[in-house]
Amino acid sequence: MKINTDKTEPAIQFAKSKDGVRIAYSVSGQGPVLVKAANWLSHIEFDWGSPVWQHWLNDISSQHTLVRYDERGCGLSDRSVDDLSFESWVDDLEAVIETIGLNQFSLLGVSQGGAVAIAYAIRHPEKVSHLILYGAYSRGRLIRDNSKASLEEAATMRQLMKLGWGREHDAFRQVFSSQFMPGGTLELLQAFNELQRISCSPDTAVKFLDQFNQIDVLDMASSIRCPTLVMHSRGDLRVPFEEGCLIASRIPGALFFSLESNNHIILQEPAWQVFMSKLNDFLKEGYKEKIESVQMSDLTKREHEVLDKIASGLGNMAISEMLGLQEKTVRNHITNIFNKLNVNTRAKAIVLAREAGLGKNKKP
């Protein structure tokens, strides 16, 4: 696995969900682990270079070990799937975490990913140390408002998506882009239009929209017990500001901050700096560095060097050349490292090493 220490794209791996669906995920950055629940319109291969998501990934990865993935039906995860239910989304998050072997981490939920994060935190309270929700909602459009006008609007949006999602011309998709980022430049809107087109098929997009409209985790929210931070853009056109307030009011002890923006996806704007400041301050509180767990372990000097190279994203052959060792010797060192750190995958070893500050040197 390659860890992103500069602006190159991190390597992609796959987890397998309960029903056999392959879920694409990647790990980047260094520091305490932050898992981002998948949200709609992602493509793990292209997000890193997208002006829509690039600042999110770069800034979060600069201080955290960021784990992210494409939800089923999207990006590099399996596209042709029968089950696009809410429960399957929670299962997919569970699969990624189990594949990497994470014991405890902070969990970020954006937009509908917030509902998935809430459900996961309730299912696995021992794993989620901190919960962060942004632009999230506990009730889908037709749960919070099933009036005639709301039903007609939902039906209109569904038809627009069905007719225009996959077309080369982005006139139909522009309707959605304008809701997600009304403050976006022409370049950003065009980038988001393209992200919509390549992230999933028209049929899948319609199925997602149907599921989003029916999300309902409001009653679950009161069962959250971990420290929780809720943030919401005051002028959000996609998810009403009041929905963020509602979630915060239902989660015991939750902190709530409003952001002065009209964008559902925060752009590189003043609100973004506030978002990152609140996020980092929240996660630093109560976080204990795990450097000692790696550096003060039983690792030999050579094993420590090998682990550092692994965390830098180097493969066995590159490590052997850099350290002047036989590749078989490197494999033996890795086996010993796994045993001493009580891990069984390279991904988990990298996560622990990155938390401990290893792997900071860029690839040559």
N, C-alpha and C positions, 0 to 999 in steps of 0.2 A: 504494500500500500504506500502511495506517495502522499506525504503531508504537505500542504500548501504553505510554504514559508515566504513566498514572494507572491507574484500575481499570476503564476502558472496554475493551470487547472489541476485540482487534486484528483487522484485516481478513483475509479468507480469500482465498487464491488456489489455483490448481490446477496440478499437474504431470501429465504423462502418462507412464505406465510403458511398458515395452517392448511389452507386449501391448495397449496402447491404453487401459488402465484409468486413469480420472482419480483423482488423489490430492489431497485437500484439505490445504493446509498454511497456516501463518501464522508471522509473525516478530514478536517483542515484545522490549522491553527495550533495554539498551545495554551496551556492553563487549565483551569477547572472545566469540566465537561458540561456543555450546553447542548441538549438535543432539541432540534426544531421539528415539531410535528409537521408533517406535510400539509401544505395548503394547495388549493386549486391553482392551475396555471404555472406549473414548474417543469423545468427540463434540466435535470441535474448536469447534463453535458454543456448546455448553452447558458445557463443562468450566470455562471462565473464571469462571462464576458458581456453580459447584458447590462446596459445602463440603468435598467429597472431594478436589478437585484445586486449589482456589483458592490455598491457601497455597504449594503447589508452584510454580504459575505466577507468583504475585506475587513470592515471595522469590527465585526463580532469575532472573526478569527484572529484578530490581532491580540485579543486578550483572553480568548476562550478556545477550548478544543470543541469545535462545532461539528456536530453530527447532523446530517440532513439527508433526505431521501425523496424520491418521486413516489407519489401515491399511485396505487394500481390504476391502470388505464391511462397514465400520463408519462411523458418523458421517456426514460429508458426502462422503466418498470414494464411488466407485461401489459400490452395494450388490449388484447382480446380477452376480456374476463367477463364472466357471467354475473358475479356478485360485486356490486358496487354499493353495498349497504354500509351504514354507519358502523356497525359492528366489525365489518371487514377492515375498515380504516384503523380501528383501534387494534385489531389483530396484526395489521401490518407494522404499526409502530412497535408493538410488542416483539415482533419477529426481528426487526432491525436491532433492537436493544439486546435481545437474547443472542443474536448472532455475534455481535461485538463482545458480549459478556460484561456489560456494565452493571455495577452493583448499586451505585447511587449517582445521581446527576440532577442538574437543573433542567427544567422542561419549558420550552417556549412554544406557545400556540398563537398563530396569526390567522385572523379571519375564521374560516370554519375549522381550521386547525386548533383553535382554542377549545371548541367543544370536544374534539378528539383528545386533547391534552387533559381536559377535565375528567373525561371518562377513564383515561389511562391512570391518572393520579389516584383515582378512587379504587381502581382495580389493583394497583401496586403502590400503596402508600409508603412502603418501606424503601422504595427506589427513588422517589421524587423528593429531593431536598428543598427545592424552590420551584414555584410555578409563576411564569410570566405570561400574561395574556395581552395581546394588542389587537385592536380592531375586531375583537372577538364577539361572538353572540351565542347565547344559550338557547335561543328560539329562532327557528327559521322563519322566513317571510310569512308563510301561510299558517304558522303556529301563533305568531304574535298578532296577526291581522288576517282574518279570513273573510273580510267584507267583500262585497261584490266588486268594488273598485280594485281592491288588492288582488283578487282572483283574476280580473281582467288584465291587470298590469303584468302579473306573473305569466299569464297565457301569451301575451304579446311578446314578452322577452324570450319566452321559450320558442316561439315561432321565428323570431329574428335569428336566434341561435341556430335553429334547425336549417333555415334557408341559407344563411350567409357565412357560417363558421369556417368552412373549408375552402371558400373561394379565394382566389389570388387577390382580388380587389378587397380592400379592408373596410369598405363603407359600413357593412353590417357590424363588424367587430368594433368599429369606432364608438358605437353606442356604449359598449361595455367599458372600453378604455376611458371614456369621458367620465364614467362613474367611479372608476378605480383611482384615476389621477387627473382630476379637472385642472390642476395646476401644472400639468406636464407640458414641456415644450413639444414642438412638432416631432423632433427626433425621438423623444421618450414615448410619445403616443404611437409612433410608427413601430418602435421596438416592441412595445407591449402588444400591438396588433399582431405582429409576427410571432411573438411568444404564444399568443392564443392559438394561432394557426398550427404551429408545430407541436404544441404540448399535448394535444389530444384530438381525436376525430370528432366530427360534428355530432354523431350519434352518442358518443361517450360524453361530450359536453352537455348534451340535453339531459342525459341520465344523471350527471352530477347535479345539474341545476334542480332537478326534481327532488333529489335527496336533500340538498341544502335547504329547500323550502320546508322540509318536514323535520329538521333537527330539533330536538327538545331534550336538553340536559339541565334545565333550570332547577328541577327538584334535586338533582345530584349535587349541585354546587355547594349546598350547605354541609355536605359530608367531607369537603376538602379540609385537611388538617395541616398542610404544610404552609410556610410563609408564602403569600401570594401578592403579586404586583399586577395591577390592571391599568393599562394605558389605552386611551382612545382619542382619535382626532375629533375636535369639536365640530368641524363641518363635514364629517365623513358622509358622502353621498351614497355609499354602498351599504354600510351598516350604521343605523342610527346611533348617535351619541348616547342616547338613553339606554341602549342595550348594554353598553359598557358599564354604565352606572348600575344597571340592574345586576349584572354579574358580580360586581364588587360588593354590592349590598348583601348578596346571598352567601358569599364565602366568608367564613368567620375570620376577622382580623385583617382582611385584604386591604392593601393600600391602593388608592386610586389617584391617577394624575391625568389631567386633560392636556392635550397637545394642540397648539394653535396652528391647525392645518385643515384644509378641506380634502386632503388626499387620504384614500383608504390605504394605499401603499405609500409610505412616507418616502419622499424624494430627498435629494441632498438639499435640504432647506433647514432653517433654524430649528424646526420641530425635531429633525433627525438628531441634532446634537443633544437636545433635551432627552430624547428617547434613550440614546446611548449612555448619557450621564446617569439617568435614573436606573437603567438596567445594570450598569456596572456597580453603582453604589449599593443597590439591592443585593446583588450576588456576593459582593465582598463582605457584607455583614454576616458574620457567623461562619464564614468559610475558613477552614483551616488548611494551610498548605500541606501537600502530601509529598514534598520533596524528601523528607526524612524516610518515608516508606520505601523509596527507591535507593537513594544515596546511602542510607544506613543499613541497607539489607546485607545479605551475605554475598553480594556480587563481588567478584574479583575485579581488579583494575581493568583487565582485558575484557571481561564480560560487560563492564560499565561502558567501555569504548564501543563494543559491538552494539549495545542497546542504543547508545547515542546515534550511531550510524543508521540503525533501523528506524529510529524516530525521525531521522532526516529524510527518510524516503528511499534509502538505498536498498537494492536487492543483495542477495548473498554474494554474487559474483563481484559486484562493485565493492562490497565491504572487504572481501578477500584481497582484492587488488590494492585498496587504499591502506589496509593494515598489514599487508605483506603476509597473509595467511593462506593456507590451502582452503578451498571452498568447503571441504569436508570438516575442517577444523572450525570454520565459522558455523556450520550447521550444529556441531557438537556444543559450541558456546551458546547458541540459541536455545538448544534443548535444555541446557542447564539454567539459562535465564528464565525460561518458561516455568521450570520446576520451582525455582527460588521465589518467583513473583506470584506463583500459584495462578498462572493463566494458561489457557490452552489454544489461544489464537494470536497471530501476529498483530491483528487489529487491537486487541485488548492491551497487549504489551506496549504498543505505540501510544494508546490513550494514557496509560500510567506514566510512560516516559515523558510525554508532552506535558502532563500535569506537573511533573517534577522539573520542568524547565530544560529537558534534554532535546536534542535535535534542532537546535537553533541555527546551526550552520546551513547555508543554502547548498543545494547540490552543485558540484563543480560543473 
